[in-house]
Amino acid sequence: MKTFLFILGVLVAILILMVALAILLTPWMNKWHTTAEERAAAFPGDDLVEAPRLLINRAVTINAASDAIYPWLLQIGADKAGMYSYTWLERLTGCEMAKDEVLRSEWHNLKEGDLMKMCAGEFAPPPYIVARLIPNEAVIFGHKDGDKWAETWQFILIPQSEGRTRLVTRTSTTKIGGAWVVFNRIAFIMERKMLLTIKNLAETGHR
């Protein structure tokens, strides 16, 4: 009995530690590699969600011009280039995911109102809707509740000196609490990998 209680106590302590770390790390995850100026900036698509309850900003510096990065953003989708993230982890959940990380012109005819699938198979969360496109500047996806935008996922390209570009993602959402707390932790892991993969593809000119 004492052994059981000891093991149970250790497990509870580990769980408490994991929850505490998640809470402490949340501010860092929600502003990963962004500057105060970027977090305060007004970006295309900010007007879509009327009263977001949570803003998440993440960024990466890419040693390439915006027109070399924009095509990779157009190809995001489970039935196209994939999500540029951990495909093996996505498939563990039963989510079919392409991983065709090459530039294909047939995927560059994206238009507002098109769907961006999160999973290619029948088991899938609701797809994102292409909310707005600004060539070489922004690709904005979103979800709607009825006729109003409840969430947007913005990909913003900001030119820098010496031919570099800042790729900033911003999530504006009305969905918080409950399962969304867990989802946002997982989303950080996946989105961080996505940004780093896009950086690598654009810098290497992978075709």
Secondary structure as the mmCIF struct_conf table of DSSP 4:
data_model
#
loop_
_struct_conf.conf_type_id
_struct_conf.id
_struct_conf.beg_label_comp_id
_struct_conf.beg_label_asym_id
_struct_conf.beg_label_seq_id
_struct_conf.end_label_comp_id
_struct_conf.end_label_asym_id
_struct_conf.end_label_seq_id
HELX_RH_AL_P HELX_RH_AL_P1 LYS A 2 MET A 29
TURN_TY1_P TURN_TY1_P1 ASN A 30 HIS A 33
HELX_RH_AL_P HELX_RH_AL_P2 ALA A 36 ALA A 40
BEND BEND1 ALA A 41 ALA A 41
TURN_TY1_P TURN_TY1_P2 PRO A 44 LEU A 48
BEND BEND2 VAL A 49 ALA A 51
BEND BEND3 ARG A 53 ARG A 53
STRN STRN1 LEU A 54 ILE A 62
BEND BEND4 ASN A 63 ALA A 64
HELX_RH_AL_P HELX_RH_AL_P3 SER A 66 LEU A 74
TURN_TY1_P TURN_TY1_P3 GLN A 75 GLN A 75
STRN STRN2 GLY A 77 GLY A 77
TURN_TY1_P TURN_TY1_P4 ALA A 78 ALA A 81
STRN STRN3 GLY A 82 GLY A 82
BEND BEND5 TYR A 84 SER A 85
HELX_RH_AL_P HELX_RH_AL_P4 THR A 87 LEU A 92
TURN_TY1_P TURN_TY1_P5 THR A 93 GLY A 94
BEND BEND6 VAL A 102 VAL A 102
HELX_RH_3T_P HELX_RH_3T_P1 SER A 105 TRP A 107
TURN_TY1_P TURN_TY1_P6 GLU A 112 GLY A 113
STRN STRN4 LEU A 115 MET A 116
BEND BEND7 MET A 118 MET A 118
BEND BEND8 ALA A 120 PHE A 123
HELX_LH_PP_P HELX_LH_PP_P1 PRO A 125 PRO A 127
STRN STRN5 TYR A 128 ILE A 134
TURN_TY1_P TURN_TY1_P7 PRO A 135 GLU A 137
STRN STRN6 ALA A 138 ASP A 145
TURN_TY1_P TURN_TY1_P8 GLY A 146 ASP A 147
STRN STRN7 LYS A 148 PRO A 159
HELX_RH_3T_P HELX_RH_3T_P2 SER A 161 GLY A 163
STRN STRN8 THR A 165 THR A 173
BEND BEND9 THR A 174 THR A 174
BEND BEND10 GLY A 177 GLY A 177
TURN_TY1_P TURN_TY1_P9 GLY A 178 GLY A 178
HELX_RH_AL_P HELX_RH_AL_P5 ALA A 179 THR A 204
TURN_TY1_P TURN_TY1_P10 GLY A 205 GLY A 205
#
